[in-house]
């Protein structure tokens, strides 16, 4: 589930749609949660689909730590990647704003955390663009991602969080523990899925 202060907009024919803030979203805001309505597609169910349907699943899903494809029921699936993203996934399964997001700004996140099976080539003008996202990015960058998350975590507990109620009870308990004991922080590496196919698949990402 995407944060309520967002909206879907068409960008252009190359990129398609994106998600934009329609009000300011402060650093530390929980921007996305994997709630109980998200569609979970097991590896076995994925394999049973036609190649055309598999392409659609890969386009709109991310892969969680179990290897399941997760497809959002709302327009969260249209959030685009940016190598200088303003939100990022956490080891708790939700995404957090890692800097202030102004009204009208596009919501972006880090696809390298999504357990990619194949390389994805970027069409991006950002100066920090990596040009290609690879399955190995998780191992290369997770410590940098953790640093960004940990800088945002203290702000999380100061804000009104409309999505908090949609977190599982287990995650809510973990966050209460984190509030009392910052050393209990769960690294984003907890989302790493190990069984990945490293065979390149030429696939463009916009």
C-alpha positions in Angstrom: 0.0 0.0 0.0 1.3 3.4 -1.0 1.2 6.5 1.2 -2.1 8.4 0.9 -0.4 11.7 -0.1 0.6 10.4 -3.5 -0.9 10.2 -6.9 -0.3 8.4 -10.2 0.7 10.5 -13.2 1.7 9.8 -16.8 5.3 11.0 -17.5 6.0 10.2 -21.1 5.8 7.4 -23.7 9.3 6.1 -22.8 8.9 6.0 -19.0 5.1 5.5 -18.8 3.6 6.3 -15.4 5.1 7.4 -12.1 4.0 8.1 -8.5 4.2 11.6 -7.3 3.7 13.3 -3.9 0.7 15.6 -3.8 1.7 17.0 -0.4 5.1 17.3 1.3 6.3 13.9 2.7 8.9 14.4 5.4 12.1 12.3 5.8 11.3 9.3 8.0 7.8 8.8 6.6 6.7 5.2 5.9 5.8 5.5 2.2 4.9 1.9 1.3 4.0 -1.2 3.3 3.5 -4.8 2.1 -0.1 -5.2 3.4 -2.4 -8.3 3.5 -3.9 -7.4 0.1 -0.7 -7.6 -1.9 -0.6 -10.4 -4.5 2.0 -13.0 -3.6 3.2 -15.3 -6.5 5.3 -18.2 -5.5 8.1 -19.4 -7.8 6.1 -22.4 -8.7 3.1 -20.3 -9.7 5.3 -18.0 -11.6 6.7 -20.9 -13.6 3.2 -22.1 -14.5 2.5 -18.8 -16.3 3.1 -18.2 -20.0 6.2 -16.2 -21.0 4.0 -13.2 -21.8 2.5 -13.3 -18.4 5.9 -13.8 -16.7 7.1 -10.6 -18.4 4.1 -8.7 -16.9 4.8 -10.2 -13.5 8.5 -9.2 -13.7 7.5 -5.7 -14.9 5.3 -4.9 -11.9 6.6 -7.1 -9.1 9.5 -7.2 -6.8 11.0 -10.4 -5.3 11.0 -10.7 -1.5 13.4 -12.6 0.7 11.5 -15.9 0.2 11.7 -15.6 -3.6 8.0 -14.7 -4.0 6.9 -12.1 -6.6 5.0 -9.3 -4.8 2.5 -7.3 -7.0 0.9 -4.3 -5.3 -2.9 -4.1 -5.5 -2.7 -0.2 -5.8 -0.4 2.0 -7.8 2.6 1.4 -5.7 3.7 -0.9 -8.5 4.4 2.2 -10.7 7.1 3.7 -8.4 10.2 4.1 -10.6 13.8 3.5 -9.9 16.4 6.2 -9.3 20.0 5.7 -8.3 19.6 8.8 -6.2 16.2 7.6 -4.8 14.1 9.5 -2.2 12.6 6.3 -0.6 14.1 2.9 0.0 13.1 -0.5 1.3 14.1 -1.5 4.8 14.8 -4.8 6.5 11.3 -4.6 8.0 9.6 -4.9 4.6 8.4 -1.3 4.3 9.8 1.7 2.4 10.9 4.9 4.1 11.5 8.4 2.9 15.3 9.0 3.2 15.0 12.7 2.6 12.2 15.3 2.5 10.0 14.9 -0.5 8.3 18.0 -1.8 4.8 18.2 -3.2 5.0 17.5 -6.9 8.2 15.5 -6.7 8.3 12.0 -8.1 8.5 9.1 -5.5 11.5 6.9 -6.5 13.2 3.9 -4.9 16.1 1.5 -5.3 15.4 -1.5 -7.5 18.7 -3.1 -6.6 17.0 -4.3 -3.4 14.3 -6.1 -5.4 16.3 -9.3 -5.8 16.7 -8.9 -9.6 17.3 -12.1 -11.5 18.7 -10.4 -14.5 20.5 -7.2 -15.4 18.3 -4.2 -16.1 19.5 -1.3 -18.2 18.6 2.2 -17.2 17.3 5.2 -19.1 18.3 7.9 -16.6 19.8 11.4 -16.8 20.7 11.4 -13.1 24.4 12.1 -12.5 24.6 9.2 -10.0 23.0 6.8 -12.5 24.7 3.4 -12.5 23.5 2.8 -16.1 22.8 -0.9 -15.3 21.3 -2.6 -12.2 22.7 -6.0 -11.5 21.8 -8.9 -9.1 25.2 -8.3 -7.4 24.2 -4.7 -6.5 22.6 -6.0 -3.3 25.9 -7.2 -2.0 27.8 -4.2 -3.3 25.5 -1.4 -1.9 23.6 -2.7 1.1 25.8 -1.1 3.6 25.3 2.3 1.9 21.6 1.7 1.9 21.7 0.8 5.6 23.4 4.1 6.3 20.7 6.0 4.5 17.9 4.1 6.3 19.5 4.5 9.8 19.8 8.3 9.2 16.0 8.4 8.6 14.9 6.0 11.3 15.0 8.6 14.2 12.7 10.8 12.2 10.2 8.0 11.7 9.3 7.9 15.4 8.5 11.7 15.4 6.0 11.6 12.6 2.4 10.8 12.1 2.5 7.5 10.2 -0.8 6.7 8.4 0.6 3.4 7.1 1.8 2.1 10.5 -1.6 0.5 11.2 -1.2 -1.7 8.1 2.1 -3.2 9.2 1.9 -6.7 10.6 1.8 -7.1 14.4 5.3 -8.7 14.3 6.8 -5.7 12.5 5.1 -3.3 14.8 6.6 -5.1 17.8 10.0 -5.0 16.1 9.7 -1.2 15.5 8.8 -0.7 19.2 11.9 -2.5 20.1 13.9 -0.5 17.6 12.6 2.7 19.2 13.9 1.6 22.6 17.0 0.0 21.4 18.6 1.4 18.1 21.1 -1.5 18.2 18.3 -3.9 17.4 18.2 -2.4 13.8 17.5 -5.0 11.1 19.7 -4.5 8.1 18.1 -4.2 4.6 20.2 -7.3 3.9 17.4 -9.3 5.6 15.5 -8.9 2.3 18.2 -10.6 0.3 17.0 -13.7 -1.6 19.8 -16.2 -2.2 18.6 -18.4 -5.1 19.2 -16.1 -8.1 19.9 -16.8 -11.7 22.8 -14.7 -12.8 22.3 -15.3 -16.6 21.9 -11.9 -18.2 18.6 -11.1 -19.8 18.6 -7.9 -21.9 15.9 -5.9 -20.3 15.4 -2.2 -20.4 14.2 -0.2 -17.4 12.8 3.2 -17.6 
